[in-house]
Amino acid sequence: MLSFDSCGDRPLVMIVDDDEFMLEFISDTLSEEYQVISLDNGLQLLAQAQIHRPQLILADVQMPDIDGYTLCQRIKQDPALAEIPVLFLSALDSLEDRLRGFEVGAEDFVNKPINPKMLLSKVAKVLELAEERQQLKSQAQWATNTAMLAMTSMSETGMLLEILKQLNECTSIQTLATNTLDSIRLFELEGVVQLLYGDNQRLTLNHRGPATALEISVLQHIISMDRIIQFKNRLSINYPHVQLIVNNLPIEDEERCGRLRDHLATLVQAVEVRLQALYDQQLAQQRGNLIHQTLGSLGQMLHDIDRQQRDHQVNTMALLDTLLHRVEGALVGLQLTERQETALVNLVRDSFEELSEAYQANYALQNRLGEVIHQLEMVKSN
């Protein structure tokens, strides 16, 4: 059965499922946003995919002619179809099922019974990732070809030393992840790398760009496993903040395979060290910015206090001086004897002198505060 719902220039999605009700349900869900071709067997899908070249294939895992795993494997083995992402439809959700899907190259699973919102969300995400990969493909290919040409005359050990040097020069976490993948490609390997940093932040990339949901799921499982695990031609290397999965270890060459395991372990350890250094630098920069802002605020606050106190001292001394002259003038009208007037004036003057001495001590303290403000301004400017 072939059903084709055309919607102009919208992305083309091909669906294969032997359950007629499920096929119609998924087609109706997607048809408002995508062109949809619905088929009920995998062999027919392979033939139609050669003709229509869809942007995405949704395949049921359990089908009578060929199952979804075999179908996906045949798609990925065909150079004309290999770039088309495959999304599995399945009620199976064990780690074994996901590892098998990961092994044949699927993007992710959509679990049955299907939630329409989840389906639309996963389809949109996979198509977005596919577009990003296409944009990066030409740039990555050029960079890889250039690097391979420069490294062809090097021995594996020399190549590793050069890789470690380049990794140590990375100035951002994004560049570190990209260089890690570029580095393993120099050994003619492909894989997925995950960097964990900060408060539960992660960056997960494959050689085409952002990692698939299935790749991320597998990486999350290996975090708690042994440091180095090999399963057939797949190799995982697991450090506290760095996880690497290699997909195509040359197991037919046992000696080279052993060397590569050693090289990759050294490489991932170097990435772990550099990642920690980059994160420490980020923290130091953040703390430095915070200290700089705090010094600025503190300096301004002290400057304001200093200005207010100096203004207060000047105003207070002026008021005291005015008060002294008023007292002297008032004494004339009190009809005191000369001796009484002299004694009272001297008492007032002595009290004003004591106040003046107290203010002089305060001036010394105020000058020290001014020196502190000046030092804070110098620290801030540096």
NORFEN-V276945 format. One record per pair of residues at least 4 apart in sequence whose C-alpha atoms are under 8 Angstrom apart, sorted by the first residue. I is the first residue (numbers start at 0). GAP is how many residues later the second one is. If there is no record, write none. Layout:
# NORFEN-V276945
I&GAP / I&GAP
This chain:
# NORFEN-V276945
0&37 / 0&38 / 0&39 / 1&35 / 1&36 / 1&37 / 1&38 / 2&33 / 2&34 / 2&35 / 2&36 / 3&31 / 3&32 / 3&33 / 3&34 / 4&26 / 4&30 / 4&31 / 4&32 / 5&29 / 5&30 / 6&24 / 6&27 / 6&28 / 7&27 / 9&23 / 9&24 / 9&25 / 10&23 / 10&24 / 10&43 / 10&44 / 11&22 / 11&23 / 11&24 / 11&25 / 11&42 / 11&43 / 11&44 / 12&21 / 12&22 / 12&23 / 12&24 / 12&41 / 12&42 / 12&43 / 12&44 / 12&45 / 13&22 / 13&23 / 13&24 / 13&25 / 13&31 / 13&35 / 13&40 / 13&42 / 13&43 / 13&44 / 14&8 / 14&12 / 14&21 / 14&22 / 14&23 / 14&24 / 14&42 / 14&43 / 14&44 / 15&7 / 15&22 / 15&23 / 15&24 / 15&25 / 15&26 / 15&29 / 15&41 / 15&42 / 15&43 / 15&44 / 16&5 / 16&6 / 16&22 / 16&23 / 16&24 / 16&42 / 16&43 / 16&46 / 17&5 / 17&21 / 17&22 / 17&23 / 17&42 / 17&45 / 17&46 / 18&4 / 18&21 / 19&4 / 19&20 / 20&4 / 21&4 / 22&4 / 22&15 / 22&16 / 22&17 / 23&4 / 23&14 / 24&4 / 25&4 / 25&90 / 26&4 / 26&9 / 26&10 / 26&11 / 27&4 / 28&87 / 28&91 / 29&4 / 29&5 / 29&6 / 29&90 / 30&4 / 30&5 / 38&5 / 38&6 / 39&4 / 40&4 / 40&22 / 40&23 / 40&24 / 40&25 / 41&4 / 41&21 / 41&23 / 41&24 / 41&25 / 41&26 / 41&29 / 42&4 / 42&22 / 42&23 / 43&4 / 44&4 / 45&4 / 45&25 / 45&29 / 46&4 / 47&4 / 47&5 / 48&4 / 48&5 / 48&32 / 49&30 / 49&31 / 52&28 / 52&31 / 53&30 / 54&29 / 54&30 / 54&72 / 55&28 / 55&29 / 55&30 / 55&31 / 55&71 / 56&27 / 56&28 / 56&29 / 56&30 / 57&28 / 57&29 / 57&30 / 57&31 / 58&9 / 58&27 / 58&28 / 58&29 / 58&30 / 59&7 / 59&8 / 59&28 / 59&29 / 59&30 / 60&6 / 60&7 / 60&8 / 60&27 / 60&28 / 60&29 / 61&5 / 61&6 / 61&28 / 62&4 / 62&5 / 65&4 / 65&5 / 66&4 / 67&4 / 67&20 / 68&4 / 68&31 / 68&32 / 68&35 / 69&4 / 69&34 / 70&4 / 71&4 / 71&14 / 71&32 / 71&33 / 71&34 / 72&4 / 72&31 / 72&32 / 73&4 / 74&6 / 74&7 / 74&9 / 75&5 / 75&6 / 75&7 / 75&28 / 75&29 / 76&4 / 76&5 / 77&4 / 78&4 / 84&21 / 84&22 / 84&41 / 84&45 / 85&19 / 85&20 / 85&21 / 85&22 / 86&19 / 86&20 / 86&21 / 86&22 / 86&23 / 87&18 / 87&19 / 87&20 / 87&21 / 87&22 / 88&20 / 88&21 / 88&22 / 88&23 / 89&19 / 89&20 / 89&21 / 89&22 / 90&20 / 90&21 / 90&22 / 91&5 / 91&19 / 92&4 / 92&5 / 92&16 / 92&18 / 93&4 / 94&4 / 94&123 / 95&4 / 96&4 / 97&4 / 97&11 / 97&116 / 97&120 / 98&4 / 98&119 / 99&4 / 100&4 / 100&5 / 100&7 / 100&113 / 101&4 / 101&5 / 101&112 / 101&113 / 101&116 / 105&108 / 106&19 / 106&105 / 106&106 / 106&107 / 106&108 / 107&104 / 107&105 / 107&106 / 108&105 / 109&4 / 109&8 / 109&9 / 109&12 / 113&4 / 113&5 / 114&4 / 115&4 / 116&4 / 117&4 / 118&4 / 119&4 / 120&4 / 121&4 / 122&4 / 123&4 / 124&4 / 125&4 / 125&86 / 126&4 / 127&4 / 128&4 / 128&80 / 128&81 / 128&83 / 129&4 / 130&4 / 131&4 / 131&77 / 132&4 / 132&75 / 132&76 / 132&77 / 133&4 / 133&74 / 134&4 / 135&4 / 135&72 / 135&73 / 136&4 / 136&71 / 137&4 / 138&4 / 139&4 / 139&68 / 140&4 / 141&4 / 142&4 / 143&4 / 143&38 / 143&41 / 143&42 / 144&4 / 145&4 / 146&4 / 146&39 / 147&4 / 147&38 / 150&8 / 150&35 / 153&4 / 153&5 / 154&4 / 155&4 / 155&31 / 156&4 / 157&4 / 158&4 / 159&4 / 159&103 / 159&107 / 160&4 / 161&4 / 162&4 / 162&20 / 162&104 / 163&4 / 163&103 / 163&106 / 164&4 / 165&4 / 165&13 / 166&9 / 166&12 / 166&13 / 166&103 / 166&104 / 166&107 / 167&102 / 167&106 / 169&5 / 169&6 / 169&104 / 170&4 / 170&5 / 170&107 / 171&4 / 171&106 / 172&4 / 172&102 / 172&105 / 173&4 / 173&29 / 174&4 / 175&4 / 175&95 / 175&99 / 176&4 / 176&16 / 176&17 / 176&18 / 176&26 / 176&27 / 176&28 / 177&4 / 177&27 / 178&4 / 179&4 / 179&13 / 179&91 / 180&4 / 180&9 / 180&10 / 180&11 / 180&12 / 180&25 / 180&26 / 181&4 / 181&25 / 182&4 / 183&4 / 183&5 / 183&6 / 183&7 / 183&80 / 184&4 / 184&5 / 188&57 / 188&58 / 188&59 / 188&60 / 189&16 / 189&17 / 189&56 / 189&57 / 189&58 / 190&15 / 190&16 / 190&53 / 190&54 / 190&55 / 190&56 / 190&57 / 191&12 / 191&13 / 191&14 / 191&15 / 191&19 / 191&23 / 191&52 / 191&53 / 191&54 / 192&11 / 192&12 / 192&13 / 192&49 / 192&50 / 192&51 / 192&52 / 193&8 / 193&9 / 193&10 / 193&11 / 193&25 / 193&47 / 193&48 / 193&49 / 193&50 / 194&7 / 194&8 / 194&9 / 194&46 / 194&47 / 194&48 / 194&80 / 195&4 / 195&5 / 195&6 / 195&7 / 195&45 / 195&46 / 196&4 / 196&5 / 196&44 / 196&78 / 196&79 / 196&82 / 197&81 / 203&6 / 203&7 / 203&12 / 204&4 / 204&5 / 204&6 / 205&4 / 205&5 / 210&4 / 210&5 / 211&4 / 212&4 / 213&4 / 214&4 / 215&4 / 216&4 / 217&4 / 218&4 / 218&24 / 218&26 / 220&4 / 221&4 / 221&14 / 221&16 / 222&15 / 222&16 / 222&17 / 222&20 / 224&13 / 225&12 / 226&9 / 226&10 / 226&11 / 226&12 / 227&7 / 227&8 / 227&9 / 227&10 / 228&6 / 228&7 / 228&8 / 229&4 / 229&5 / 229&6 / 230&4 / 231&19 / 232&14 / 232&15 / 232&16 / 232&17 / 232&18 / 233&11 / 233&12 / 233&13 / 233&14 / 233&15 / 234&10 / 234&11 / 234&12 / 234&14 / 235&7 / 235&8 / 235&9 / 235&10 / 236&6 / 236&7 / 236&8 / 236&27 / 236&28 / 236&31 / 237&4 / 237&5 / 237&6 / 238&4 / 238&29 / 238&30 / 238&33 / 239&32 / 240&31 / 240&34 / 241&26 / 241&29 / 241&30 / 242&25 / 243&24 / 248&8 / 249&4 / 249&6 / 249&7 / 250&6 / 252&4 / 253&4 / 254&4 / 255&4 / 256&4 / 257&4 / 258&4 / 259&4 / 260&4 / 261&4 / 262&4 / 263&4 / 264&4 / 265&4 / 266&4 / 267&4 / 268&4 / 269&4 / 270&4 / 271&4 / 272&4 / 273&4 / 274&4 / 275&4 / 276&4 / 277&4 / 278&4 / 279&4 / 280&4 / 281&4 / 282&4 / 283&4 / 284&4 / 285&4 / 286&4 / 287&4 / 288&4 / 289&4 / 290&4 / 291&4 / 291&88 / 292&4 / 293&4 / 294&4 / 294&81 / 294&85 / 295&4 / 295&80 / 295&81 / 295&84 / 296&4 / 297&4 / 298&4 / 298&74 / 298&77 / 298&78 / 299&4 / 300&4 / 301&4 / 301&67 / 301&71 / 302&4 / 302&67 / 302&70 / 303&4 / 304&4 / 305&4 / 305&60 / 305&63 / 305&64 / 306&4 / 307&4 / 308&4 / 309&4 / 309&56 / 310&4 / 311&4 / 312&4 / 312&46 / 313&4 / 314&4 / 315&4 / 316&4 / 316&39 / 317&4 / 318&4 / 319&4 / 319&32 / 320&4 / 321&4 / 322&4 / 323&4 / 323&24 / 323&25 / 324&4 / 325&4 / 326&4 / 326&18 / 327&4 / 327&17 / 328&4 / 329&4 / 330&4 / 330&5 / 330&10 / 331&4 / 335&4 / 335&5 / 336&4 / 337&4 / 338&4 / 339&4 / 340&4 / 341&4 / 342&4 / 343&4 / 344&4 / 345&4 / 346&4 / 347&4 / 348&4 / 349&4 / 350&4 / 351&4 / 352&4 / 353&4 / 354&4 / 355&4 / 356&4 / 357&4 / 358&4 / 359&4 / 360&4 / 361&4 / 362&4 / 363&4 / 364&4 / 365&4 / 366&4 / 367&4 / 368&4 / 369&4 / 370&4 / 371&4 / 372&4 / 373&4 / 374&4 / 375&4 / 376&4 / 377&4
